[in-house]
């Protein structure tokens, strides 16, 4: 697996990372934990070095899984996690956003313990807390870096303005916003700001929560504990309206004897050399499929076709839960 520099602060990771959330929660019935530990370790054997989790995934259980899986491989990997939610320690219920400095410190101590590590490689603010100035957040993480508990600072679902304000206090190594062929909001300002400041970019949901793989049927129903059951883009009407994205990816994939998922990832990799997508999976053959996307180099004509043809389809349904916006 080739490596990429995630920004200009020295953080180097595999060109494709691993989004670990789905191995615990949010996509229906949770799989067997031991099988997911085995899959995670296999990913490292295959060359993936970048693993993404968060305290809110579960909550807590995904960090525990990642920590157990990567403990014997710690020196080979970069582990990213996130803070930013107020989580009841007893009921594990979310109580809103919380990025107050004291809470950040509390969250970091919990993550260090669950991940069984001494230092968090990349610490993201998961969502912007409107009650706490981003400068205070950056200053707190800066102190944690000085103390050796964190190596790099990241932000998630943020605007260009927030990136600039945080970066002025402490260098931002990476920004993680949603980005894929059907979620291109970041192209307006965020990507340009990252390039200007030397900040790496990590697209979450690079395969559109699975839609861009072409494996989801228009009339498919989702379990109640599958977040897609309440995402606007996964109503039958929206999926039918968004089918042209699948047709386009499938058409390009045929030329490369590849899959739609591989073309979707190859398209992201072709946008900038400092972009590192983090697709998630629970299956070994999908892991292998995703990794093979790094071997596909789309031609300028293919990229032009993907851009022009996809722009002809107005995406139906708000992204995510329908309330997402960069702040």
Residue, then its C-alpha position, 0 to 999 in steps of 0.5 A: x500500500x502506497x503512503x500519502x502525506x496528510x498535510x505538511x506537518x509530517x503525518x504519513x499514512x496509507x493512501x486508504x485508511x479504515x473507518x472503524x465505526x461500522x464494525x461496532x454500530x450504526x449499520x444494523x446488527x453488530x458483528x462478532x467482535x473477534x471477527x472484527x479484531x481479526x479483520x482489523x489486524x488483517x488490514x494492517x498485514x495488507x498495508x493499511x496504517x490509518x485507523x479512524x474511531x471516536x468515543x461516541x461510536x457505541x459509545x466507547x465500544x468501538x475505541x475498545x475494539x480498535x484498542x484491543x485489535x491494534x495493541x500488538x501492532x501499535x508501532x505500525x499504525x496511526x490511530x485517530x479518534x474524536x471528542x466533542x459529545x457529552x455522553x452520560x457515563x452510566x446510560x451512554x446517552x448523548x447529552x449534546x455537544x461539549x468541547x469545553x476545555x475540561x471536558x476535552x481533557x476528560x474525553x482524552x483520558x477516556x480515549x487513551x484508556x480504551x485505546x490502551x495507548x499513551x498518545x493519540x496520534x490524531x485527535x479530532x474535534x468531532x463536531x463544532x460546539x457553538x458554545x465554545x470558541x474554536x480558539x479555546x478548543x485549539x489551545x486545549x489540544x495544543x496543551x495536550x500536544x505539549x504534554x505528549x498525550x496527543x500528536x496531531x490536531x484535527x477538525x471534523x465537519x468544519x467550514x473554511x473559516x473555522x479551519x483558519x481560526x483554529x489553525x492560527x492557534x495550533x496547526x491543524x493536521x487534518x480535516x475530516x468532512x464528508x466528501x464523495x461523488x455525491x457530497x461535494x460541498x467541500x469543493x467550494x471553500x474547504x479544500x482550497x483552504x486546506x491546500x493553502x494552509x497545508x492541511x490534509x483532508x480525510x473524506x468520511x463516507x467516501x462510498x456514500x454510506x454504501x450507495x456508491x457501491x451500487x449494491x443497495x437496491x432502490x426498494x431496500x429496507x434498513x434495520x431500525x438501528x441502521x442510520x440509513x433508515x432515517x437518512x434522507x438520501x436513503x428513501x426509495x424516492x431519493x435512491x431512485x432519483x440518484x441512480x444516475x450516479x451508480x450508472x455513471x460509476x458502473x460505466x467507468x468501472x467496466x473500462x477498468x474491469x473494476x467495481x463502482x466502489x473502486x472508481x468512487x475511491x479512485x476519483x477521490x484519490x485523484x483529486x489531491x495527493x493529500x486526500x486519504x479516504x477512510x472507507x469502512x467494511x465488515x468483510x474481508x473481500x470488501x477490504x481487499x476491493x477497497x484497497x485495490x482502488x489505489x492501483x487505478x489511475x483514472x485518465x483526464x478524460x475519465x475524470x472529466x466525464x465523472x465531473x461533467x456527468x455527475x453535475x447533471x444530476x441534482x442530488x435528492x435528499x440532504x446528506x447525513x441526517x439532513x442537519x449537517x452543515x459546515x460551521 
